[in-house]
Amino acid sequence: MYLFSFKTFPGFTKNESPDKTIFSFDRMFYSSQHVGNPGDLLVCEDDLLLNLWEEISFPEMYRITYPSLPMKVRYAEFFDQHFLTFLHWMVYERYSSYKNVMKYFVNLEILELLKREAKLPSEKSGHKDAQTLVIFPDNWTRFNVLPPATFEEKNLISLVSTDTQNKKDLHRRSVKKGLATTIIATHSEVFQPFCNLKKILLYDPDKRYYNNQQDPRYTLPVVAEKMAEIYGAELVMK
């Protein structure tokens, strides 16, 4: 199985490493063990690892073997199948690395994220209401299209890149648990772990703000089309 490590130097310290070139690598490793399921978060000593299983993008790039140490499941379905499929597609289609793409999908300071989740009450599992994602090219367009009262609606969250990491983590949990049914976002905040995404509204698809110039380079309308396909959601461009 393939593993993404959330530790900077997994298995050893930087000075102890027999091959220091590993630290310029991608935090991706292979293990002959089979623990948990795809999308599970595993724990191995003081390291946390996302289980990507066998089907990854560009497997020929990842030949470093993770140390043969006992592992167990720390968080089942940390990524669900939709989110995993989306992650692999972003790496493959953007010809990027898992390290560069992963930062869009989850807070890489994973211990801080788990501590925040542990402080919150758990929700009962069950039916999840349909979720709608509304995407704007910039904040100016968003506030001019939507009346101020919109942002006071129940089960609505508004995602912006300037939010604190704590706020981003709390919002991500709301999306994942189905507590948020309407999600308003700009282009960099659409990578959320939706639990029941049914509709995507994309405003002004031709705006240049939708073209991300950093690795992974992407065009938001193309990404939105793929999200609609993965989640079985309706896509409306306005």
C-alpha positions, 0 to 999 in steps of 0.5 A: 500500500502507498502512504502519505506521511504527515511527518517531515522526517518519517522513521528517523531524524534528518541527521540519522538519515543514510540518504539525505536526498529523501528529504527533497522527496514527496513524503510518499512511501510504499509498504508491503503491509495492508492495514485498514482501508483506502482513506484511513488515517494510520498511526505508526509510532509518532507518525500519521499516515494517509492510506492511499492503498494501491491505486495512485498517480505515477506509482513509478515515482514512489519507490522508497519503502516505509520502515517495517513498523507496526501500524494501526488505524487512527481515524477510519475514513479520514478521506472518503472514496470521492475525496480520494478520487478527487485527490488522485485526479488532481495529481495526475491531471495537473502532473503535480506531486501529492505533497503539493496537492495535499495541502489543498485537501487537508491541513498538513499540521494534522495533529493540530487538526485532530486536537481541534476535532477532539474538543468538539462534540460528536454528531450522530451518523445518519441521513445527510442533507444535500449540499450545494457549493457556490463558487465566486471568482473573488470576494467583490463578486460574492458580496455584490451578488448575495445580499448580506442576509444570506450569510446569516442563514442556518447551515451556511458557511462562507470560506475565504483564504484569509480565514485562520487555520483554526476556522478553516479546520472547523469549517472543513469538519462542518462540511465533512459531517454534513452540518453545512448544507450551503458552502460559499467559496472562492476558487482556492477553498473548493477542496472540501470533504463533501459528504453529500454534494448535489449541486455546484453553482459557478459564477462568471466562469471566464474570470481570470481569477479561476486560473491558479498559477501555482503548482498544482496549476488548474482552471477552476471550471475544469475542476468543477466539472470533474467534481460534479462527475465524481460526486454525481452533482449538477453543475450550473455555470452562471 
